[in-house]
């Protein structure tokens, strides 16, 4: 199954997620929302693991190709299909954030 997708499709997913987070903040009479550090780190671990299974991560040494930046991280594509990613971020999970 293809791992890419239209950039507009990705923007729609991200925008829907961000807009729902703002609504959740407003509905809770809060002023800010911050992702919890452990959630951030867990997501990045899952992301890196998924990227390590794909060829574009291994095409050239870090910083030497279009896909992998100088820090050795893939910075162009996500390793999931649009459908997989949509299910991951369909709606912000309150337990993932500090809302104050």
Biopython code that builds the backbone (N, CA, C, O; Angstrom):
import numpy as np
from Bio.PDB.StructureBuilder import StructureBuilder

atoms = [
    (1, "UNK", "N", (0.848, -1.172, 0.000)),
    (1, "UNK", "CA", (0.000, 0.000, 0.000)),
    (1, "UNK", "C", (0.897, 1.239, 0.000)),
    (1, "UNK", "O", (1.910, 1.280, 0.698)),
    (2, "UNK", "N", (0.526, 2.221, -0.768)),
    (2, "UNK", "CA", (1.325, 3.437, -0.908)),
    (2, "UNK", "C", (1.445, 4.171, 0.418)),
    (2, "UNK", "O", (0.490, 4.244, 1.191)),
    (3, "UNK", "N", (2.633, 4.713, 0.671)),
    (3, "UNK", "CA", (2.894, 5.452, 1.903)),
    (3, "UNK", "C", (2.780, 6.951, 1.703)),
    (3, "UNK", "O", (2.764, 7.706, 2.675)),
    (4, "UNK", "N", (2.703, 7.376, 0.496)),
    (4, "UNK", "CA", (2.635, 8.801, 0.220)),
    (4, "UNK", "C", (1.172, 9.235, 0.176)),
    (4, "UNK", "O", (0.274, 8.489, 0.566)),
    (5, "UNK", "N", (0.962, 10.406, -0.288)),
    (5, "UNK", "CA", (-0.379, 10.932, -0.440)),
    (5, "UNK", "C", (-0.267, 12.391, -0.820)),
    (5, "UNK", "O", (0.804, 12.991, -0.727)),
    (6, "UNK", "N", (-1.336, 12.935, -1.232)),
    (6, "UNK", "CA", (-1.359, 14.338, -1.595)),
    (6, "UNK", "C", (-1.017, 15.196, -0.388)),
    (6, "UNK", "O", (-1.509, 14.952, 0.714)),
    (7, "UNK", "N", (-0.176, 16.200, -0.596)),
    (7, "UNK", "CA", (0.173, 17.112, 0.487)),
    (7, "UNK", "C", (-1.089, 17.762, 1.053)),
    (7, "UNK", "O", (-1.176, 18.006, 2.256)),
    (8, "UNK", "N", (-2.053, 18.038, 0.199)),
    (8, "UNK", "CA", (-3.305, 18.637, 0.674)),
    (8, "UNK", "C", (-4.055, 17.702, 1.611)),
    (8, "UNK", "O", (-4.705, 18.158, 2.552)),
    (9, "UNK", "N", (-3.971, 16.413, 1.365)),
    (9, "UNK", "CA", (-4.617, 15.450, 2.261)),
    (9, "UNK", "C", (-3.970, 15.474, 3.638)),
    (9, "UNK", "O", (-4.663, 15.425, 4.654)),
    (10, "UNK", "N", (-2.637, 15.549, 3.674)),
    (10, "UNK", "CA", (-1.937, 15.614, 4.958)),
    (10, "UNK", "C", (-2.299, 16.912, 5.686)),
    (10, "UNK", "O", (-2.528, 16.900, 6.895)),
    (11, "UNK", "N", (-2.350, 18.017, 4.965)),
    (11, "UNK", "CA", (-2.711, 19.294, 5.588)),
    (11, "UNK", "C", (-4.117, 19.219, 6.176)),
    (11, "UNK", "O", (-4.362, 19.739, 7.265)),
    (12, "UNK", "N", (-5.024, 18.586, 5.474)),
    (12, "UNK", "CA", (-6.390, 18.465, 5.985)),
    (12, "UNK", "C", (-6.413, 17.671, 7.293)),
    (12, "UNK", "O", (-7.114, 18.046, 8.233)),
    (13, "UNK", "N", (-5.659, 16.591, 7.357)),
    (13, "UNK", "CA", (-5.588, 15.788, 8.581)),
    (13, "UNK", "C", (-5.032, 16.626, 9.726)),
    (13, "UNK", "O", (-5.604, 16.649, 10.816)),
    (14, "UNK", "N", (-3.906, 17.320, 9.480)),
    (14, "UNK", "CA", (-3.279, 18.131, 10.528)),
    (14, "UNK", "C", (-4.185, 19.279, 10.957)),
    (14, "UNK", "O", (-4.298, 19.570, 12.148)),
    (15, "UNK", "N", (-4.831, 19.933, 9.991)),
    (15, "UNK", "CA", (-5.699, 21.066, 10.306)),
    (15, "UNK", "C", (-6.909, 20.621, 11.128)),
    (15, "UNK", "O", (-7.308, 21.304, 12.071)),
    (16, "UNK", "N", (-7.485, 19.484, 10.771)),
    (16, "UNK", "CA", (-8.642, 18.963, 11.513)),
    (16, "UNK", "C", (-8.244, 18.663, 12.965)),
    (16, "UNK", "O", (-8.984, 18.978, 13.897)),
    (17, "UNK", "N", (-7.082, 18.061, 13.138)),
    (17, "UNK", "CA", (-6.589, 17.723, 14.474)),
    (17, "UNK", "C", (-6.349, 18.993, 15.293)),
    (17, "UNK", "O", (-6.785, 19.089, 16.440)),
    (18, "UNK", "N", (-5.656, 19.962, 14.701)),
    (18, "UNK", "CA", (-5.355, 21.217, 15.404)),
    (18, "UNK", "C", (-6.632, 21.975, 15.747)),
    (18, "UNK", "O", (-6.760, 22.501, 16.852)),
    (19, "UNK", "N", (-7.566, 22.037, 14.820)),
    (19, "UNK", "CA", (-8.818, 22.753, 15.071)),
    (19, "UNK", "C", (-9.598, 22.095, 16.208)),
    (19, "UNK", "O", (-10.175, 22.787, 17.048)),
    (20, "UNK", "N", (-9.619, 20.764, 16.239)),
    (20, "UNK", "CA", (-10.323, 20.079, 17.317)),
    (20, "UNK", "C", (-9.645, 20.330, 18.658)),
    (20, "UNK", "O", (-10.320, 20.461, 19.678)),
    (21, "UNK", "N", (-8.315, 20.397, 18.665)),
    (21, "UNK", "CA", (-7.599, 20.711, 19.906)),
    (21, "UNK", "C", (-7.972, 22.097, 20.412)),
    (21, "UNK", "O", (-8.151, 22.292, 21.614)),
    (22, "UNK", "N", (-8.092, 23.061, 19.506)),
    (22, "UNK", "CA", (-8.486, 24.421, 19.895)),
    (22, "UNK", "C", (-9.901, 24.405, 20.460)),
    (22, "UNK", "O", (-10.168, 25.055, 21.470)),
    (23, "UNK", "N", (-10.800, 23.681, 19.830)),
    (23, "UNK", "CA", (-12.173, 23.574, 20.334)),
    (23, "UNK", "C", (-12.172, 22.966, 21.737)),
    (23, "UNK", "O", (-12.896, 23.427, 22.620)),
    (24, "UNK", "N", (-11.358, 21.933, 21.936)),
    (24, "UNK", "CA", (-11.284, 21.300, 23.258)),
    (24, "UNK", "C", (-10.787, 22.287, 24.318)),
    (24, "UNK", "O", (-11.280, 22.285, 25.446)),
    (25, "UNK", "N", (-9.825, 23.120, 23.963)),
    (25, "UNK", "CA", (-9.308, 24.126, 24.895)),
    (25, "UNK", "C", (-10.408, 25.128, 25.239)),
    (25, "UNK", "O", (-10.622, 25.449, 26.408)),
    (26, "UNK", "N", (-11.091, 25.610, 24.230)),
    (26, "UNK", "CA", (-12.168, 26.583, 24.443)),
    (26, "UNK", "C", (-13.282, 25.976, 25.286)),
    (26, "UNK", "O", (-13.778, 26.615, 26.214)),
    (27, "UNK", "N", (-13.677, 24.744, 24.966)),
    (27, "UNK", "CA", (-14.755, 24.079, 25.701)),
    (27, "UNK", "C", (-14.402, 23.852, 27.168)),
    (27, "UNK", "O", (-15.289, 23.786, 28.019)),
    (28, "UNK", "N", (-13.121, 23.734, 27.462)),
    (28, "UNK", "CA", (-12.715, 23.483, 28.850)),
    (28, "UNK", "C", (-12.363, 24.767, 29.586)),
    (28, "UNK", "O", (-11.863, 24.726, 30.710)),
    (29, "UNK", "N", (-12.624, 25.911, 28.950)),
    (29, "UNK", "CA", (-12.298, 27.218, 29.536)),
    (29, "UNK", "C", (-10.818, 27.346, 29.896)),
    (29, "UNK", "O", (-10.456, 28.033, 30.851)),
    (30, "UNK", "N", (-9.986, 26.684, 29.128)),
    (30, "UNK", "CA", (-8.540, 26.751, 29.360)),
    (30, "UNK", "C", (-7.931, 27.820, 28.466)),
    (30, "UNK", "O", (-8.604, 28.408, 27.619)),
    (31, "UNK", "N", (-6.653, 28.052, 28.675)),
    (31, "UNK", "CA", (-5.953, 29.074, 27.893)),
    (31, "UNK", "C", (-4.848, 28.496, 27.023)),
    (31, "UNK", "O", (-4.371, 29.158, 26.101)),
    (32, "UNK", "N", (-4.439, 27.267, 27.309)),
    (32, "UNK", "CA", (-3.345, 26.692, 26.528)),
    (32, "UNK", "C", (-3.407, 25.174, 26.534)),
    (32, "UNK", "O", (-4.064, 24.557, 27.372)),
    (33, "UNK", "N", (-2.703, 24.596, 25.573)),
    (33, "UNK", "CA", (-2.607, 23.152, 25.455)),
    (33, "UNK", "C", (-1.158, 22.827, 25.095)),
    (33, "UNK", "O", (-0.567, 23.452, 24.216)),
    (34, "UNK", "N", (-0.603, 21.842, 25.789)),
    (34, "UNK", "CA", (0.772, 21.423, 25.546)),
    (34, "UNK", "C", (0.818, 19.903, 25.559)),
    (34, "UNK", "O", (0.276, 19.261, 26.458)),
    (35, "UNK", "N", (1.470, 19.336, 24.551)),
    (35, "UNK", "CA", (1.614, 17.881, 24.525)),
    (35, "UNK", "C", (2.539, 17.452, 25.664)),
    (35, "UNK", "O", (3.545, 18.104, 25.944)),
    (36, "UNK", "N", (2.184, 16.353, 26.307)),
    (36, "UNK", "CA", (3.013, 15.824, 27.388)),
    (36, "UNK", "C", (4.316, 15.275, 26.818)),
    (36, "UNK", "O", (4.328, 14.671, 25.746)),
    (37, "UNK", "N", (5.397, 15.486, 27.533)),
    (37, "UNK", "CA", (6.726, 15.084, 27.068)),
    (37, "UNK", "C", (6.801, 13.593, 26.744)),
    (37, "UNK", "O", (7.390, 13.212, 25.732)),
    (38, "UNK", "N", (6.214, 12.753, 27.585)),
    (38, "UNK", "CA", (6.282, 11.308, 27.329)),
    (38, "UNK", "C", (5.500, 10.913, 26.079)),
    (38, "UNK", "O", (5.868, 9.956, 25.398)),
    (39, "UNK", "N", (4.434, 11.634, 25.771)),
    (39, "UNK", "CA", (3.661, 11.375, 24.556)),
    (39, "UNK", "C", (4.478, 11.786, 23.337)),
    (39, "UNK", "O", (4.528, 11.058, 22.345)),
    (40, "UNK", "N", (5.111, 12.941, 23.410)),
    (40, "UNK", "CA", (5.988, 13.421, 22.344)),
    (40, "UNK", "C", (7.103, 12.418, 22.059)),
    (40, "UNK", "O", (7.363, 12.079, 20.905)),
    (41, "UNK", "N", (7.752, 11.952, 23.110)),
    (41, "UNK", "CA", (8.856, 11.010, 22.951)),
    (41, "UNK", "C", (8.382, 9.665, 22.406)),
    (41, "UNK", "O", (9.044, 9.075, 21.553)),
    (42, "UNK", "N", (7.249, 9.180, 22.889)),
    (42, "UNK", "CA", (6.698, 7.910, 22.404)),
    (42, "UNK", "C", (6.353, 8.008, 20.909)),
    (42, "UNK", "O", (6.662, 7.098, 20.140)),
    (43, "UNK", "N", (5.718, 9.105, 20.503)),
    (43, "UNK", "CA", (5.390, 9.299, 19.093)),
    (43, "UNK", "C", (6.658, 9.282, 18.239)),
    (43, "UNK", "O", (6.695, 8.631, 17.195)),
    (44, "UNK", "N", (7.688, 9.991, 18.675)),
    (44, "UNK", "CA", (8.920, 10.041, 17.900)),
    (44, "UNK", "C", (9.615, 8.689, 17.838)),
    (44, "UNK", "O", (10.228, 8.362, 16.821)),
    (45, "UNK", "N", (9.535, 7.899, 18.901)),
    (45, "UNK", "CA", (10.087, 6.543, 18.867)),
    (45, "UNK", "C", (9.351, 5.676, 17.850)),
    (45, "UNK", "O", (9.974, 4.949, 17.077)),
    (46, "UNK", "N", (8.013, 5.761, 17.857)),
    (46, "UNK", "CA", (7.206, 4.999, 16.896)),
    (46, "UNK", "C", (7.507, 5.463, 15.476)),
    (46, "UNK", "O", (7.634, 4.646, 14.565)),
    (47, "UNK", "N", (7.620, 6.771, 15.292)),
    (47, "UNK", "CA", (7.934, 7.338, 13.980)),
    (47, "UNK", "C", (9.288, 6.853, 13.477)),
    (47, "UNK", "O", (9.403, 6.410, 12.334)),
    (48, "UNK", "N", (10.312, 6.931, 14.321)),
    (48, "UNK", "CA", (11.651, 6.495, 13.919)),
    (48, "UNK", "C", (11.685, 5.006, 13.608)),
    (48, "UNK", "O", (12.315, 4.594, 12.635)),
    (49, "UNK", "N", (11.019, 4.198, 14.417)),
    (49, "UNK", "CA", (10.974, 2.757, 14.180)),
    (49, "UNK", "C", (10.302, 2.452, 12.843)),
    (49, "UNK", "O", (10.788, 1.623, 12.073)),
    (50, "UNK", "N", (9.195, 3.117, 12.574)),
    (50, "UNK", "CA", (8.495, 2.901, 11.303)),
    (50, "UNK", "C", (9.353, 3.342, 10.123)),
    (50, "UNK", "O", (9.379, 2.666, 9.094)),
    (51, "UNK", "N", (10.052, 4.459, 10.255)),
    (51, "UNK", "CA", (10.925, 4.918, 9.175)),
    (51, "UNK", "C", (12.077, 3.955, 8.936)),
    (51, "UNK", "O", (12.503, 3.777, 7.795)),
    (52, "UNK", "N", (12.581, 3.340, 9.975)),
    (52, "UNK", "CA", (13.701, 2.422, 9.817)),
    (52, "UNK", "C", (13.357, 1.199, 8.984)),
    (52, "UNK", "O", (14.252, 0.494, 8.519)),
    (53, "UNK", "N", (12.085, 0.943, 8.794)),
    (53, "UNK", "CA", (11.645, -0.178, 7.965)),
    (53, "UNK", "C", (11.470, 0.201, 6.501)),
    (53, "UNK", "O", (11.085, -0.642, 5.691)),
    (54, "UNK", "N", (11.746, 1.452, 6.147)),
    (54, "UNK", "CA", (11.522, 1.924, 4.784)),
    (54, "UNK", "C", (12.839, 2.289, 4.108)),
    (54, "UNK", "O", (13.775, 2.748, 4.763)),
    (55, "UNK", "N", (12.904, 2.085, 2.816)),
    (55, "UNK", "CA", (14.157, 2.235, 2.095)),
    (55, "UNK", "C", (14.689, 3.659, 2.088)),
    (55, "UNK", "O", (15.905, 3.845, 2.097)),
    (56, "UNK", "N", (13.837, 4.664, 2.073)),
    (56, "UNK", "CA", (14.356, 6.026, 1.951)),
    (56, "UNK", "C", (15.193, 6.438, 3.163)),
    (56, "UNK", "O", (15.974, 7.385, 3.080)),
    (57, "UNK", "N", (15.040, 5.755, 4.253)),
    (57, "UNK", "CA", (15.855, 6.043, 5.427)),
    (57, "UNK", "C", (17.295, 5.558, 5.234)),
    (57, "UNK", "O", (18.207, 6.038, 5.907)),
    (58, "UNK", "N", (17.495, 4.624, 4.333)),
    (58, "UNK", "CA", (18.787, 3.965, 4.197)),
    (58, "UNK", "C", (19.483, 4.224, 2.868)),
    (58, "UNK", "O", (20.496, 3.587, 2.580)),
    (59, "UNK", "N", (18.979, 5.124, 2.064)),
    (59, "UNK", "CA", (19.550, 5.329, 0.736)),
    (59, "UNK", "C", (20.938, 5.939, 0.764)),
    (59, "UNK", "O", (21.742, 5.662, -0.126)),
    (60, "UNK", "N", (21.239, 6.747, 1.740)),
    (60, "UNK", "CA", (22.542, 7.426, 1.794)),
    (60, "UNK", "C", (22.824, 7.833, 3.233)),
    (60, "UNK", "O", (21.914, 7.852, 4.062)),
    (61, "UNK", "N", (24.076, 8.160, 3.538)),
    (61, "UNK", "CA", (24.388, 8.620, 4.900)),
    (61, "UNK", "C", (23.571, 9.866, 5.266)),
    (61, "UNK", "O", (23.105, 10.604, 4.398)),
    (62, "UNK", "N", (23.415, 10.072, 6.558)),
    (62, "UNK", "CA", (22.645, 11.221, 7.044)),
    (62, "UNK", "C", (23.111, 12.506, 6.373)),
    (62, "UNK", "O", (24.306, 12.771, 6.249)),
    (63, "UNK", "N", (22.137, 13.289, 5.949)),
    (63, "UNK", "CA", (22.421, 14.579, 5.334)),
    (63, "UNK", "C", (22.853, 14.504, 3.889)),
    (63, "UNK", "O", (23.217, 15.522, 3.301)),
    (64, "UNK", "N", (22.822, 13.313, 3.300)),
    (64, "UNK", "CA", (23.347, 13.145, 1.948)),
    (64, "UNK", "C", (22.274, 12.820, 0.921)),
    (64, "UNK", "O", (22.601, 12.498, -0.221)),
    (65, "UNK", "N", (21.014, 12.895, 1.294)),
    (65, "UNK", "CA", (19.969, 12.683, 0.294)),
    (65, "UNK", "C", (18.767, 13.562, 0.616)),
    (65, "UNK", "O", (18.719, 14.234, 1.646)),
    (66, "UNK", "N", (17.818, 13.538, -0.280)),
    (66, "UNK", "CA", (16.628, 14.371, -0.175)),
    (66, "UNK", "C", (15.789, 14.012, 1.048)),
    (66, "UNK", "O", (15.139, 14.881, 1.628)),
    (67, "UNK", "N", (15.797, 12.757, 1.440)),
    (67, "UNK", "CA", (14.904, 12.285, 2.480)),
    (67, "UNK", "C", (15.442, 12.429, 3.898)),
    (67, "UNK", "O", (14.683, 12.710, 4.826)),
    (68, "UNK", "N", (16.741, 12.238, 4.070)),
    (68, "UNK", "CA", (17.330, 12.182, 5.407)),
    (68, "UNK", "C", (18.135, 13.449, 5.675)),
    (68, "UNK", "O", (19.025, 13.799, 4.900)),
    (69, "UNK", "N", (17.823, 14.135, 6.772)),
    (69, "UNK", "CA", (18.508, 15.383, 7.083)),
    (69, "UNK", "C", (19.865, 15.129, 7.741)),
    (69, "UNK", "O", (20.245, 13.977, 7.950)),
    (70, "UNK", "N", (20.580, 16.171, 8.062)),
    (70, "UNK", "CA", (21.920, 16.028, 8.622)),
    (70, "UNK", "C", (21.928, 15.392, 10.008)),
    (70, "UNK", "O", (22.986, 15.006, 10.505)),
    (71, "UNK", "N", (20.764, 15.280, 10.632)),
    (71, "UNK", "CA", (20.650, 14.648, 11.943)),
    (71, "UNK", "C", (20.284, 13.165, 11.834)),
    (71, "UNK", "O", (20.113, 12.480, 12.843)),
    (72, "UNK", "N", (20.167, 12.683, 10.589)),
    (72, "UNK", "CA", (19.835, 11.280, 10.368)),
    (72, "UNK", "C", (18.366, 10.964, 10.452)),
    (72, "UNK", "O", (17.979, 9.799, 10.541)),
    (73, "UNK", "N", (17.529, 12.010, 10.424)),
    (73, "UNK", "CA", (16.088, 11.806, 10.496)),
    (73, "UNK", "C", (15.452, 12.071, 9.145)),
    (73, "UNK", "O", (15.799, 13.032, 8.459)),
    (74, "UNK", "N", (14.538, 11.229, 8.778)),
    (74, "UNK", "CA", (13.779, 11.377, 7.541)),
    (74, "UNK", "C", (12.848, 12.562, 7.727)),
    (74, "UNK", "O", (12.131, 12.629, 8.726)),
    (75, "UNK", "N", (12.844, 13.492, 6.790)),
    (75, "UNK", "CA", (12.086, 14.719, 7.003)),
    (75, "UNK", "C", (11.171, 15.095, 5.842)),
    (75, "UNK", "O", (10.794, 16.257, 5.695)),
    (76, "UNK", "N", (10.818, 14.122, 5.028)),
    (76, "UNK", "CA", (9.971, 14.426, 3.881)),
    (76, "UNK", "C", (8.636, 13.686, 3.944)),
    (76, "UNK", "O", (7.586, 14.293, 3.733)),
    (77, "UNK", "N", (8.661, 12.411, 4.226)),
    (77, "UNK", "CA", (7.455, 11.589, 4.185)),
    (77, "UNK", "C", (7.161, 10.973, 5.541)),
    (77, "UNK", "O", (8.063, 10.762, 6.352)),
    (78, "UNK", "N", (5.902, 10.692, 5.773)),
    (78, "UNK", "CA", (5.526, 9.907, 6.940)),
    (78, "UNK", "C", (5.490, 8.441, 6.517)),
    (78, "UNK", "O", (5.226, 8.149, 5.351)),
    (79, "UNK", "N", (5.746, 7.520, 7.432)),
    (79, "UNK", "CA", (5.819, 6.110, 7.068)),
    (79, "UNK", "C", (4.480, 5.391, 7.051)),
    (79, "UNK", "O", (4.435, 4.173, 6.882)),
    (80, "UNK", "N", (3.395, 6.127, 7.222)),
    (80, "UNK", "CA", (2.079, 5.514, 7.281)),
    (80, "UNK", "C", (1.240, 5.936, 6.079)),
    (80, "UNK", "O", (1.499, 6.967, 5.457)),
    (81, "UNK", "N", (0.248, 5.140, 5.766)),
    (81, "UNK", "CA", (-0.706, 5.548, 4.737)),
    (81, "UNK", "C", (-1.572, 6.661, 5.303)),
    (81, "UNK", "O", (-1.612, 6.884, 6.513)),
    (82, "UNK", "N", (-2.259, 7.350, 4.416)),
    (82, "UNK", "CA", (-3.184, 8.398, 4.878)),
    (82, "UNK", "C", (-4.221, 7.829, 5.841)),
    (82, "UNK", "O", (-4.538, 8.445, 6.858)),
    (83, "UNK", "N", (-4.741, 6.665, 5.518)),
    (83, "UNK", "CA", (-5.754, 6.044, 6.367)),
    (83, "UNK", "C", (-5.219, 5.673, 7.737)),
    (83, "UNK", "O", (-5.880, 5.904, 8.750)),
    (84, "UNK", "N", (-4.019, 5.097, 7.775)),
    (84, "UNK", "CA", (-3.403, 4.740, 9.057)),
    (84, "UNK", "C", (-3.171, 5.981, 9.907)),
    (84, "UNK", "O", (-3.473, 5.993, 11.100)),
    (85, "UNK", "N", (-2.640, 7.014, 9.290)),
    (85, "UNK", "CA", (-2.331, 8.228, 10.034)),
    (85, "UNK", "C", (-3.606, 8.920, 10.511)),
    (85, "UNK", "O", (-3.660, 9.424, 11.633)),
    (86, "UNK", "N", (-4.620, 8.944, 9.668)),
    (86, "UNK", "CA", (-5.895, 9.552, 10.064)),
    (86, "UNK", "C", (-6.443, 8.865, 11.312)),
    (86, "UNK", "O", (-6.931, 9.533, 12.224)),
    (87, "UNK", "N", (-6.367, 7.536, 11.358)),
    (87, "UNK", "CA", (-6.858, 6.835, 12.535)),
    (87, "UNK", "C", (-6.023, 7.159, 13.775)),
    (87, "UNK", "O", (-6.550, 7.177, 14.887)),
    (88, "UNK", "N", (-4.734, 7.414, 13.592)),
    (88, "UNK", "CA", (-3.864, 7.765, 14.719)),
    (88, "UNK", "C", (-4.213, 9.130, 15.301)),
    (88, "UNK", "O", (-4.148, 9.333, 16.513)),
    (89, "UNK", "N", (-4.586, 10.067, 14.424)),
    (89, "UNK", "CA", (-4.808, 11.447, 14.870)),
    (89, "UNK", "C", (-6.221, 11.924, 14.532)),
    (89, "UNK", "O", (-6.444, 13.111, 14.292)),
    (90, "UNK", "N", (-7.146, 11.010, 14.516)),
    (90, "UNK", "CA", (-8.527, 11.361, 14.192)),
    (90, "UNK", "C", (-9.071, 12.427, 15.141)),
    (90, "UNK", "O", (-9.833, 13.305, 14.737)),
    (91, "UNK", "N", (-8.672, 12.337, 16.394)),
    (91, "UNK", "CA", (-9.150, 13.292, 17.395)),
    (91, "UNK", "C", (-8.097, 13.380, 18.495)),
    (91, "UNK", "O", (-7.546, 12.359, 18.903)),
    (92, "UNK", "N", (-7.813, 14.587, 18.978)),
    (92, "UNK", "CA", (-6.862, 14.709, 20.080)),
    (92, "UNK", "C", (-7.351, 13.932, 21.298)),
    (92, "UNK", "O", (-8.535, 13.956, 21.632)),
    (93, "UNK", "N", (-6.434, 13.252, 21.944)),
    (93, "UNK", "CA", (-6.775, 12.498, 23.151)),
    (93, "UNK", "C", (-6.427, 13.358, 24.363)),
    (93, "UNK", "O", (-5.261, 13.704, 24.550)),
    (94, "UNK", "N", (-7.409, 13.709, 25.186)),
    (94, "UNK", "CA", (-7.160, 14.614, 26.320)),
    (94, "UNK", "C", (-6.012, 14.159, 27.221)),
    (94, "UNK", "O", (-5.288, 14.992, 27.766)),
    (95, "UNK", "N", (-5.843, 12.856, 27.379)),
    (95, "UNK", "CA", (-4.786, 12.357, 28.258)),
    (95, "UNK", "C", (-3.380, 12.589, 27.692)),
    (95, "UNK", "O", (-2.392, 12.387, 28.397)),
    (96, "UNK", "N", (-3.284, 13.005, 26.448)),
    (96, "UNK", "CA", (-1.990, 13.283, 25.819)),
    (96, "UNK", "C", (-1.505, 14.716, 26.054)),
    (96, "UNK", "O", (-0.389, 15.074, 25.677)),
    (97, "UNK", "N", (-2.350, 15.521, 26.673)),
    (97, "UNK", "CA", (-2.048, 16.960, 26.777)),
    (97, "UNK", "C", (-2.214, 17.478, 28.202)),
    (97, "UNK", "O", (-2.966, 16.939, 29.015)),
    (98, "UNK", "N", (-1.475, 18.546, 28.457)),
    (98, "UNK", "CA", (-1.721, 19.363, 29.634)),
    (98, "UNK", "C", (-2.508, 20.567, 29.144)),
    (98, "UNK", "O", (-2.016, 21.347, 28.329)),
    (99, "UNK", "N", (-3.721, 20.716, 29.637)),
    (99, "UNK", "CA", (-4.595, 21.816, 29.239)),
    (99, "UNK", "C", (-4.799, 22.682, 30.472)),
    (99, "UNK", "O", (-5.315, 22.221, 31.490)),
    (100, "UNK", "N", (-4.390, 23.939, 30.370)),
    (100, "UNK", "CA", (-4.511, 24.847, 31.528)),
    (100, "UNK", "C", (-5.145, 26.167, 31.114)),
    (100, "UNK", "O", (-5.328, 27.053, 31.949)),
]
sb = StructureBuilder()
sb.init_structure("model")
sb.init_model(0)
sb.init_chain("A")
sb.init_seg("    ")
for serial, (resi, resn, name, xyz) in enumerate(atoms, 1):
    if name == "N":
        sb.init_residue(resn, " ", resi, " ")
    sb.init_atom(name, np.array(xyz, "f"), 0.0, 1.0, " ", f" {name:<3s}", serial, name[0])
structure = sb.get_structure()
